[in-house]
Amino acid sequence: MNDSSAFIFSEELLKYNFGSQHPFNQFRIKLTIDLLKHSGALDDSSIVPPRMATEEELCLIHDPSYVHAVKMAGKGLLTGDSAENFGLGTEDTPIFPNMHEASAMIVGGTLEAVDMVMTGKTSHALHLGGGLHHGFRGKASGFCIYNDSSVAIKYLQEKYKARVLYVDTDAHHGDGVQWSFYDDPDVCTLSIHETGRYLFPGTGSINERGQGKGYGFSFNIPLDAFTEDESWLQIYRTALTEVTEFFKPDIILTQNGADSHYYDPLTHLYGTMNIYREIPKLAHELAHRYCNGRWVAVGGGGYDIWRVVPRAWALIWMEMTGKASSATGNLPAAWTEKWQTKAGVPLPDSWEDGPDIYNPIPRKAEITEKNLLTLEKALYPIRNTSKTESV
């Protein structure tokens, strides 16, 4: 297998657009690409355009009546209560023209990434337009119309008979993907997110472990608000390493929401760029250890599109392509100068965050201890099984 990577993108992905006042803004992909190109880390030969998912592919997960409703909404033919019954026309997921086509293109991008990796054309593939993890079988939710990751996982099962490990590090719980495979022992989901006590969607407790044959294949680690880098990374490294060893997947699919950062306006975690350097690094290592390198990465949340998302997402590609070590020190001055007048906030001048971007957290020790206890409870089933089997 070639140890190479594909970057899935075309301008078509920017048509997934809820309007200029909505926090979900796909322009962050363009900013990321521009940062990568200014850094000499991405050339056009690595860019592969997405395709549009077929209706049959969408219906691997989504109800046909829901797909029809999305089509009608995008033509202006679904309004009022009929739309809201499908989660459309809400503040989170407003209706926009041709929303079916735009959403199907996102799903198709993730399917293209899957096909490239599973056929051996590349070892890794990155589709930053994907990661819409809140979409349900028959309802839009949380800025997500179709759930590209869920469709891709079912596609992996149907076409390639693959066991899939889905890893979600978005600050919001990966609820749509979890519920899609809650009773399936051939899909393992791991979500590390801010506790749902104060954050949408309010799910993702450690007790959500799966059901039926899928019991024990759903892992949730809800972190306390104000969690900082050290605690976040300790949880991530431990959980992902142990869950991957337990499940031994054929492919790893990572959802890379960049909203656990301190600057993110919608969440309450205190991460810095340190975590976004380590997230893809460990996923890359484990993909080679267990999956012959097979790794697909998608985007997700991330609502500080100027200071956080471009740096965080650029690091995924640079890790995939062996260039992460060059992403240190100053950002390309030409990139900063190009976008500063449009950003509305002072842009960072370095790949790293400074040590004083926020005031010290007085509850740090308490938060760290609480997160460790949550981790212990979340991983207890596999740790207990391992101990029993060794005796």
Disulfide bonds with the S-S distance in Angstrom:
none
